[in-house]
Amino acid sequence: MKRWVLVLILVTVGSSAVRAAEAEHKSVEIGYIESFDHKADVYVLKTGDTRRDVVILAPVFDGDTIEVNDASATLTLRLVGQAGPIVLSKANGVATITGRIPQKGFLSGVFAWTASVVQLFDREQREQVSASIRDLGSQIGGELSAPLFARPQLVLAGRRKLTIGWVSPLMVDIRVLDVDGRPVASGRGSGTLWTTPEVDWNPADYTVELTASGETMRQSLHVLPIDKGPNLPTELSDPTVPEPLRAVAAGTWYAAEDPAFLLEALQHVAPDAGSSRPARLLTLAFIEGKRPRPQPSGGRGEADGPGGPHSGDDPLAAPSTR
């Protein structure tokens, strides 16, 4: 009799451990909300029976349900292991989200900190009447303004395109000159962003020149050897994390590291600004010269931690408005 009691105890303990492991496994996020185009109350996100806030970069868990309650609204998800986004609309009804469950969660540390920064920019922009790069330029008028170049900039060497950003006016003539004053790349930018062709950017000093409305602005650009750049957090190379989030986190990290790396930060988000709201929000911020404060010490990165959007301190820094 005692043997059967012992066996039953072991089976019960074993079953409880399995259930606990399964519950812990299911609590690992399988993706996140990349964007939504209406007010948050149009969407219903539930984990089990619990309704959760719909915010940009909010985690999504296996079995979550999402409902879109406006025929003109959409919500975009990024899931682990899927190359492209998933777009939900009212036509999907109550959609149950399923996907590959990674061995461990990824929306912590540098990625949770990135989410808190992007969420703050998102709230700021949703409160503005104007919410596009083009509208920013038309609001400010014809005066040449490029806060991104308020101070000398650093970028990493290599064969790559280089995106230049400014605030106004909409049309700007741009040249990147080598140390002897010879153009390495030049063109006319429209809409506050312009990208060079692919260039072998060798370690050296260059000058970025912007001309518009009879005014010329010049700023130094120093190209660093790859091995002389800052050491990125190891999480940014985690293949489990969807690539768009890694790019956004890298851009956020460079911008927070040093205002001299704002142009480098822009390179990581500008290519996706047309398709990714987090990338677009950061692109707008960086061309305005805005940057987040560094990640809280210890790499906690919680959304309500020091410097996060729920704290009393402003987590952003703007080096200039010119």
C-alpha positions in Angstrom: 0.0 0.0 0.0 2.8 2.4 0.9 4.4 1.6 -2.5 1.2 2.7 -4.4 1.0 5.9 -2.3 4.6 6.7 -3.2 4.0 6.0 -6.9 0.9 8.3 -6.9 2.8 11.1 -5.2 5.6 10.8 -7.8 3.1 10.8 -10.7 1.4 13.9 -9.2 4.6 15.7 -8.7 5.8 14.8 -12.2 2.5 15.9 -13.8 2.7 19.2 -11.9 6.2 19.8 -13.1 5.2 19.0 -16.7 2.3 21.4 -16.5 4.4 24.1 -15.0 7.0 23.6 -17.8 4.3 23.8 -20.4 2.9 27.0 -18.9 6.3 28.6 -18.7 7.0 27.6 -22.4 3.7 29.1 -23.5 4.4 32.3 -21.7 7.4 33.0 -24.0 6.5 35.6 -26.6 6.2 34.4 -30.3 6.2 37.9 -31.7 5.1 41.4 -31.2 2.8 44.2 -32.5 4.7 46.1 -35.2 2.0 48.7 -35.9 -1.7 49.7 -35.9 -3.3 52.5 -37.7 -6.3 53.5 -35.6 -6.8 54.3 -31.9 -5.9 51.4 -29.6 -9.5 50.9 -28.4 -10.4 49.7 -31.9 -8.4 46.5 -31.2 -9.0 43.7 -28.6 -5.9 41.8 -27.6 -6.4 38.9 -25.1 -4.1 36.4 -23.5 -6.5 33.8 -22.1 -9.4 35.7 -20.6 -7.3 38.8 -19.8 -7.5 41.8 -22.1 -4.2 43.6 -22.6 -3.2 47.1 -23.8 -2.5 47.4 -27.5 0.7 49.3 -27.8 3.5 49.2 -30.4 6.1 46.4 -29.8 3.8 44.8 -27.2 4.6 41.0 -27.0 2.2 38.4 -28.5 2.0 34.9 -27.0 0.9 31.6 -28.6 -2.8 31.3 -28.4 -3.5 35.1 -28.0 -6.6 36.4 -29.7 -6.8 39.7 -31.6 -10.0 41.3 -32.9 -10.1 44.4 -35.1 -13.4 46.3 -34.7 -13.2 48.9 -37.5 -13.5 48.0 -41.1 -10.9 50.5 -42.1 -8.4 49.5 -39.4 -5.4 47.1 -39.6 -2.9 45.7 -37.1 0.5 44.3 -38.1 2.3 41.5 -36.3 5.9 40.2 -36.6 6.3 36.5 -35.5 9.4 34.5 -34.8 10.5 32.4 -37.8 8.3 34.3 -40.4 10.0 36.5 -42.9 7.2 38.9 -43.6 4.6 40.7 -41.5 1.1 39.4 -40.7 -1.7 42.0 -41.3 -5.0 41.6 -39.5 -8.3 43.4 -40.3 -11.9 43.2 -39.3 -12.3 40.4 -42.0 -10.2 38.1 -39.8 -12.8 38.1 -37.0 -11.4 37.0 -33.7 -7.9 35.8 -34.9 -6.0 33.2 -32.8 -2.3 33.8 -33.0 -0.1 30.7 -33.2 3.5 30.3 -34.2 6.8 28.8 -33.3 7.6 29.1 -29.6 11.2 29.9 -29.0 13.2 28.3 -26.3 13.5 31.6 -24.4 11.9 35.1 -24.6 13.5 38.0 -26.3 11.6 41.1 -25.3 13.8 41.8 -22.4 17.1 43.7 -21.9 18.0 45.9 -24.9 14.8 44.9 -26.7 12.5 45.9 -23.8 14.4 49.2 -23.5 14.0 49.7 -27.2 10.3 49.0 -27.0 9.9 51.7 -24.2 11.7 54.3 -26.4 9.6 53.5 -29.5 6.4 53.5 -27.5 7.2 57.0 -26.2 7.9 58.3 -29.8 4.7 56.6 -30.9 2.6 58.3 -28.2 4.2 61.7 -29.0 3.5 61.4 -32.7 -0.1 60.2 -32.3 -0.7 63.4 -30.3 0.6 65.6 -33.2 -1.6 66.9 -35.9 1.1 66.2 -38.5 2.6 62.7 -38.6 4.8 62.5 -41.7 8.3 63.4 -42.8 6.9 65.6 -45.6 4.5 67.5 -43.3 7.4 68.2 -40.9 9.3 69.9 -43.7 6.3 72.0 -44.8 5.5 73.1 -41.3 8.9 74.5 -40.7 9.1 76.4 -44.0 12.0 77.2 -46.3 14.8 77.7 -43.8 17.6 75.1 -44.1 17.4 72.9 -40.9 19.3 69.7 -40.2 19.5 69.0 -36.5 21.1 65.6 -37.2 24.2 67.5 -38.3 24.4 69.9 -35.3 27.7 68.2 -34.5 30.3 66.1 -36.3 29.1 62.6 -37.1 30.7 59.1 -37.0 29.8 56.2 -39.2 31.4 52.8 -39.8 33.5 51.9 -42.8 32.4 49.5 -45.5 30.6 49.3 -48.9 27.2 50.7 -48.2 24.6 53.3 -49.0 24.5 56.3 -46.8 21.2 58.0 -45.9 21.3 61.7 -45.2 18.4 63.3 -43.3 17.2 66.9 -42.7 14.0 68.7 -41.5 13.5 71.5 -44.0 13.0 72.5 -46.8 11.7 69.6 -48.8 14.3 70.0 -51.6 18.0 70.1 -50.7 21.2 69.7 -52.8 23.6 67.4 -51.1 27.3 66.6 -51.5 29.6 64.3 -49.6 33.2 65.5 -50.1 36.5 63.8 -49.5 39.3 65.4 -47.6 40.5 67.1 -50.8 37.0 68.6 -51.5 36.1 66.1 -54.3 32.5 64.9 -54.4 32.2 61.2 -53.4 28.4 61.3 -53.8 26.0 64.1 -54.7 22.4 64.6 -55.6 19.2 66.4 -54.9 17.2 65.2 -52.0 13.4 65.4 -51.7 11.2 64.8 -48.7 13.9 65.1 -46.0 15.7 61.9 -46.8 18.3 61.1 -49.5 20.4 58.1 -50.0 23.7 57.8 -51.8 24.5 55.0 -54.2 26.7 52.2 -52.7 30.1 53.6 -52.0 33.3 52.1 -50.5 33.4 54.3 -47.4 37.1 54.0 -46.4 38.2 55.2 -43.0 38.9 58.9 -43.5 37.5 62.4 -43.0 34.6 63.6 -45.2 32.3 66.7 -45.3 28.6 66.6 -45.7 27.3 69.7 -47.5 23.6 70.7 -47.7 22.5 73.6 -49.8 19.0 75.1 -50.0 17.3 78.5 -50.2 20.6 80.2 -50.8 22.1 78.8 -47.6 24.8 76.1 -47.2 25.4 73.9 -44.2 28.6 71.8 -43.8 29.5 69.3 -41.2 32.4 66.9 -40.6 31.9 63.2 -41.1 34.5 60.7 -39.8 34.4 57.1 -41.1 35.7 54.7 -38.5 37.2 51.2 -39.2 34.7 48.5 -38.3 36.9 47.3 -35.4 37.1 50.8 -33.9 33.4 51.1 -33.5 31.5 50.5 -30.2 30.8 47.0 -29.0 27.1 46.2 -29.6 25.1 44.2 -27.1 25.3 40.5 -27.8 21.5 40.3 -27.9 21.4 42.2 -31.2 22.9 39.1 -32.9 20.2 36.7 -31.6 18.8 35.0 -34.7 15.5 34.2 -32.8 14.6 37.9 -32.8 12.9 39.1 -36.0 15.4 41.0 -38.1 13.3 44.3 -38.2 13.4 44.5 -34.4 17.1 43.8 -34.3 17.7 46.7 -36.8 15.4 49.0 -34.7 17.2 48.1 -31.5 20.7 48.6 -33.1 19.6 52.1 -34.3 18.2 53.0 -30.9 21.4 51.8 -29.2 23.7 53.7 -31.5 21.7 56.9 -31.0 21.8 56.5 -27.2 25.5 55.7 -27.1 26.7 59.0 -28.4 25.1 62.0 -30.3 28.0 61.6 -32.8 26.5 58.2 -33.8 23.1 59.6 -34.8 23.9 59.3 -38.5 25.0 55.7 -38.0 21.8 55.1 -36.1 19.8 56.5 -39.0 21.4 53.9 -41.4 19.8 51.0 -39.4 16.2 52.3 -39.5 15.8 54.5 -42.6 15.7 51.6 -45.1 12.6 50.2 -43.4 10.9 53.5 -42.7 8.4 53.0 -45.4 7.2 49.6 -44.2 7.9 49.5 -40.4 6.3 52.0 -38.0 9.0 51.5 -35.3 11.7 52.3 -38.0 9.7 55.3 -39.3 9.3 56.7 -35.8 13.0 56.5 -35.1 13.8 57.9 -38.6 11.7 60.9 -37.8 13.3 61.3 -34.4 16.9 61.0 -35.6 16.5 63.5 -38.4 15.2 65.9 -35.8 18.3 65.3 -33.7 16.4 63.5 -31.0 18.0 60.6 -29.2 17.1 58.4 -26.2 19.1 58.3 -23.0 21.3 55.3 -22.6 19.8 52.0 -21.5 19.4 51.9 -17.7 22.3 50.4 -15.8 22.2 46.7 -15.5 20.4 46.4 -18.9 17.0 45.9 -17.2 15.2 47.6 -20.0 11.7 47.4 -18.4 9.2 49.8 -20.0 8.6 51.4 -16.6 12.2 51.5 -15.5 14.5 54.6 -15.2 14.2 56.7 -18.3 11.3 54.8 -19.6 8.1 56.4 -20.8 6.3 56.0 -17.4 9.1 57.6 -15.4 9.3 61.2 -14.3 12.5 61.9 -16.3 12.4 62.7 -19.9 14.1 59.8 -21.6 14.9 61.8 -24.8 17.6 64.3 -25.5 17.6 66.7 -28.4 21.1 68.2 -29.2 19.7 71.0 -31.3 16.6 72.4 -33.1 18.6 73.9 -35.9 
